[in-house]
Amino acid sequence: MKSVITIEDMTDEVYYINSRNVAYIKEKKNLGTMGRTSTWKISLVNGESIITKNKSGIEAIISSFVKK
């Protein structure tokens, strides 16, 4: 079963990602006036990168990596 996840980047563009095309996810923790936040970089197998703050989308991608 293929897992397609919807995620938007920092410019509000929407991507529909097949989790099989994700090479890795990198998290950067930011400490600002709004408290602790995270920004993620999704690297795809075709060399593209997506920068996002969508935590639920990242969690969906990561959970799709786990074998059931």
HUHU-V119143 format. One record per residue. RES is the residue in one letter. PHI is phi as a letter, one per 20 degrees, with the letter a starting at -180 (999 if undefined). PSI is psi in degrees with one decimal (999 if undefined). D_FIRST is the distance of its C-alpha to the first C-alpha in Angstrom with 1 decimal. Layout:
BEGIN
res: [RES:RES]
phi: [PHI:PHI]
psi: [PSI:PSI]
d_first: [D_FIRST:D_FIRST]
END
This chain:
BEGIN
res: [M:K:S:V:I:T:I:E:D:M:T:D:E:V:Y:Y:I:N:S:R:N:V:A:Y:I:K:E:K:K:N:L:G:T:M:G:R:T:S:T:W:K:I:S:L:V:N:G:E:S:I:I:T:K:N:K:S:G:I:E:A:I:I:S:S:F:V:K:K]
phi: [999:e:d:d:c:e:b:d:e:f:d:m:f:d:d:d:d:e:f:f:e:e:e:a:c:d:d:d:e:d:d:c:f:e:n:e:c:c:c:d:d:d:e:e:f:e:n:f:c:c:d:b:d:f:f:f:f:f:f:f:f:f:f:f:f:f:f:d]
psi: [129.5:144.6:112.1:127.6:137.1:130.6:144.2:147.8:-171.4:-16.7:15.2:19.9:141.8:134.3:142.3:107.2:128.6:120.5:-18.3:-17.9:5.6:121.7:-49.2:166.3:131.5:131.7:134.9:121.1:132.9:137.8:109.6:-166.4:-22.6:8.5:-162.7:124.0:167.2:147.5:137.2:145.6:121.3:117.7:125.4:159.5:-20.1:3.4:-10.6:155.2:146.8:127.2:129.1:161.2:12.5:91.6:-40.6:-35.9:-41.4:-44.6:-35.9:-40.7:-47.7:-41.6:-25.1:-17.7:-26.2:127.9:141.3:999]
d_first: [0.0:3.8:6.5:9.7:12.8:16.3:19.2:22.8:25.2:28.9:30.1:27.8:25.7:22.2:19.2:15.6:13.9:10.7:10.9:10.7:14.0:15.8:18.5:20.1:21.3:25.1:26.8:30.5:32.4:35.1:38.2:39.9:42.0:39.1:38.2:35.4:32.5:29.7:28.5:25.3:24.8:21.3:21.7:19.3:19.2:21.2:24.0:23.7:24.2:23.6:26.1:25.3:26.6:23.5:23.1:20.4:18.2:18.9:18.1:14.7:14.0:15.7:13.9:10.5:12.4:13.2:11.7:11.3]
END
